[in-house]
């Protein structure tokens, strides 16, 4: 198995104690597991947004798959709660890490790749939108995550003596 973080190891133990699948190598999750992971993410993210950030989420009239642009957000009459925010953000991290584990993926090197890539977005040609979102330069390249998955598969094969 590739390098993991302490957080990853604790979440993996939780999942093992809960009887959830924790494959040792990158694998395709079945539909039931994908739907569970999606439901857990949606529930916790919505709870964090609503209870922690004090932002209500409304879906505009839309039939079909929902994307962020179909949502209306409002802070009106809602309170920011730093305790709920902290709890929610930590829970979201547990769920996203658990989703990696359910897919047989580790977190340490991929997170470094993504973090480094995010910092590289400040290169020539970037801009900052009025709401504060960073817009990367048009020629910015994404992190090499496909190569990372391949590397993780290769490590697992080497350790198991497979091809």
C-alpha positions in Angstrom: 0.0 0.0 0.0 1.2 3.5 -0.8 2.0 6.1 1.9 -1.0 7.1 4.1 -1.6 9.8 6.7 -2.4 9.2 10.3 -5.9 10.5 9.6 -6.3 7.9 6.8 -5.2 5.1 9.1 -7.8 6.2 11.8 -10.6 6.4 9.2 -9.6 3.0 7.8 -9.8 1.5 11.3 -13.2 3.0 11.8 -14.4 1.5 8.5 -13.0 -1.9 9.4 -14.7 -1.8 12.8 -18.0 -0.8 11.0 -17.6 -3.7 8.6 -17.1 -1.5 5.5 -14.9 -2.6 2.6 -11.3 -1.3 2.8 -9.6 -2.7 -0.3 -5.8 -2.7 -0.4 -5.5 -1.6 -4.0 -7.3 0.8 -6.3 -10.6 -0.8 -7.3 -13.9 0.2 -8.8 -16.6 0.6 -6.2 -20.0 -1.1 -6.8 -23.1 1.1 -7.4 -24.3 0.5 -3.8 -21.0 1.8 -2.3 -20.9 4.7 -4.7 -24.4 5.8 -3.8 -23.7 5.4 0.0 -20.5 7.5 -0.3 -22.4 10.2 -2.4 -25.3 10.3 0.1 -22.8 10.6 3.1 -21.0 13.5 1.3 -24.2 15.3 0.4 -25.7 15.0 3.8 -22.5 16.2 5.6 -21.7 19.0 3.2 -25.3 20.4 3.3 -25.3 20.1 7.1 -22.0 22.0 7.3 -23.2 24.7 5.0 -26.5 25.1 6.7 -25.6 24.7 10.4 -22.0 25.8 10.4 -21.9 28.6 7.8 -25.5 29.6 8.4 -26.3 29.5 4.6 -29.5 28.1 3.4 -29.5 26.2 0.1 -32.5 26.4 -2.3 -32.8 24.5 -5.6 -34.1 26.6 -8.4 -36.8 25.1 -10.7 -34.8 22.4 -12.5 -35.5 19.0 -13.8 -32.5 16.8 -14.3 -29.2 16.4 -12.6 -28.4 19.3 -10.2 -25.1 21.3 -10.4 -24.0 24.1 -8.2 -25.2 26.7 -10.6 -28.8 25.5 -10.1 -28.6 26.4 -6.4 -29.5 29.7 -4.7 -27.7 30.4 -1.4 -28.9 32.8 1.3 -27.4 33.9 4.7 -30.6 35.8 5.5 -31.9 35.1 9.1 -29.2 32.4 9.6 -26.4 32.3 12.1 -22.8 31.3 11.7 -21.8 28.7 14.2 -18.0 28.0 14.4 -18.5 24.8 16.5 -20.9 23.3 13.9 -18.5 24.5 11.1 -15.5 22.8 12.7 -17.4 19.6 13.4 -18.8 19.6 9.9 -15.5 20.3 8.1 -13.8 17.5 10.1 -16.7 15.1 9.3 -16.5 16.0 5.6 -12.8 15.1 5.8 -13.6 11.8 7.4 -16.1 11.0 4.6 -13.9 12.0 1.8 -11.0 10.0 3.2 -13.4 7.1 3.7 -14.4 7.4 0.1 -10.8 7.1 -1.0 -10.4 4.0 1.2 -13.5 2.4 -0.2 -11.9 2.9 -3.7 -8.7 1.4 -2.5 -6.8 4.7 -2.9 -4.4 6.2 -0.5 -4.2 9.9 0.4 -0.7 11.2 1.2 0.9 11.6 -2.2 -2.3 12.5 -4.1 -2.9 15.3 -1.5 0.6 16.6 -2.0 0.1 16.6 -5.8 -3.2 18.5 -5.5 -1.9 21.0 -2.9 1.2 21.7 -5.1 -1.0 22.1 -8.1 -3.3 24.5 -6.3 -0.4 26.7 -5.4 0.9 26.6 -9.0 -2.5 28.1 -10.1 -1.1 31.5 -9.0 1.3 31.5 -12.0 1.2 33.9 -14.9 -2.3 34.5 -16.3 -4.3 33.7 -13.2 -7.0 36.0 -11.9 -9.2 36.4 -8.8 -13.0 36.6 -9.4 -15.0 39.3 -7.6 -16.2 36.8 -5.0 -12.6 35.8 -4.2 -12.4 32.5 -6.2 -9.1 31.9 -7.9 -9.3 31.5 -11.7 -6.3 29.5 -12.9 -4.3 30.5 -16.0 -5.7 29.0 -19.3 -2.6 26.9 -19.8 -2.6 25.5 -16.2 -2.2 21.7 -16.2 -4.1 19.5 -13.7 -2.2 17.3 -11.3 -1.0 13.9 -12.6 -3.6 11.9 -10.7 -4.0 9.2 -13.4 -0.3 8.5 -13.1 -0.7 8.4 -9.3 -3.4 5.8 -9.5 -1.2 3.8 -11.8 1.7 4.1 -9.3 -0.5 2.9 -6.4 -1.7 -0.1 -8.5 1.9 -0.9 -9.3 3.0 -0.8 -5.7 0.2 -3.1 -4.7 1.1 -5.6 -7.5 4.8 -5.5 -6.4 3.9 -6.2 -2.8 1.6 -9.1 -3.7 4.0 -10.5 -6.3 1.5 -10.0 -9.1 2.0 -8.7 -12.6 
